[in-house]
Structure formats: structure tokens, C-alpha cells
Amino acid sequence: MRVDLRKVTMYILCAATCSLSWGQEGNGAGWKADGIIGKTEYKYVVELKPGEFFFYYFIDSLYIYAAVKVKSKGWVGLGIDPEVAMKGADMIIAYDEGSKVKIIDAYSRGIYGPHKADTDFGGREDLIVSAGKRDSLYVVVEFKRLLDTRDPFDRPVAEGKKVKIIFASARDSNLKRKHDVFKGSTTIQIGR
């Protein structure tokens, strides 16, 4: 049997193009963690605080790709699926460290904290890739992680699951400073 390499190459190119083009309607086309939210990077956006705190995301069969855009000059935090208040929340916390935005995979051990890096509690840093950028008004943080990291300090994410989201911000990047700009919570159903 003779194989036409041109046809095989065309098939591979077509398959690659078709698998990438699904994102052209806002489902991940060109996704990269760079602190810039492109028009086609995310399928869903939830305005957690009107005009001030936005949560963008999409999931595939293995990962969640997410971003937060927050009108803040200080630290920002997003918590997923807490038990009570902040207790048990899988958190992403971002703050300025010099001229860079530092992002940590965190967990809240109690109702009011402490919320520290998963590694401080014996867990893992499960953000596969992350990046942040700040301008004069907003900080943008993007990250990718497994839907289920199997880390006891992370909450599994699944399509159709209802999860409570908590969010907060402070005036500066000192993580010991309480959320003195705003805090809130809502429940969302994870889409795909």
C-alpha cells in the first residue's frame, strides 16, 4: 500500500486548524497567560462587582483557563467553593511584588483565614501557568490549572457544577491588610 504524504500532511494540518478554530467565537482562540484579555480568549464572563471585578473562564476536558480583571491598586483575591465564609476556599491571590504581579495558589483554613499558599499547608502549587499585568486602573491575572488537581487544598471544577465564588480587594499589596475596598460572593454554574 502506497501512502500519499501530501494527503497525510493536509489531513494533519486540517485537523490542527479545526481543533484551534473552535475558539474563534470566544472559546480560547489564542489563549495565553500574559495579563491581557483578548476578545476570543474566554467563553464566559461573570461581572462579580459591576464595573470593578470580572471573572472570565472556559474549560475543556482537562483544564480551566481563567482570568480576573479587577479595578484595584492593591491585592485581589478570588475564592472557589468555600464551606462557610472563607473556610475551605480554593483561592487565587494576586499582589504586587516590586514591578511584577505575583500570583499564588492559596487556601483558607478558617472562616476568616489564614489564607496562605497551598504549599504552606503541605499542598502543591497547581497553577500550570499564570501571569498578571497592572495598568493605572485595573489588574488582570490569568491562569491555567487542572479541573481536578487532586490536591486537598484545591476544589475540583466540573461542567454543570454550582460553585460559590467569593472575591475581595484591598487598597494596597500588603497581604496582611484586610479587604478594605470591597468583598462579596455569588454562586455560578460552571459552563463549558
Steps between C-alpha positions, in 0.01 A plus 500: 500500500634838399447804725467847349696719742340817361152373595619394846658843554182675383291283734724585798490872417122492460456316832725751678318797346157358583599434862627857540213674326244411767627796696420762242163565664651574841609155607873521537642608166851616563480443876818575684575617849631850432281729710308616193141384440448454127156513337501128418681361804205428730153358449348621827527822696332559835485858627543436872496871590362727226780683323761386753546122523466266202559124490570351154537129431450198280568132558591209281516131592807547724556865592344825610640811335406809698560868554393768742493867410469722807488874547751512784837640599560230763471126542205310352359162591261249348377201700324193364251282687553594867322300771406796723611863445864446383560161665608235250516739205737420215648845437701694248664806655694760302706790629787722392852382573726775377402576141342157444161353586551192719231229488457225757291186516359539851259345749301637792523277803246685716186711474711819493828347386784458515513483123847395399668320213398134468867411549492659849239237598681206337323525162639582156522802273256382233490798265653355184554845357402844625573865429380839607515858383398828656410832339384826658150360573491121484703195589451196274601152611484193273561137592456139391463196724357150493125469562584253777851539638448233768660745742296513825536880494341543156133459410407292194328691218251318277256595227152557642624523860362788705775671695509792736752766403637745754704805403676792666748782453716728712647848459859377493703184443569420865330161540458564872272791418134405513278527190422868543380581147227240456405139561212289380371163389275339242419155368560398139442185298813395314448497123710349225 
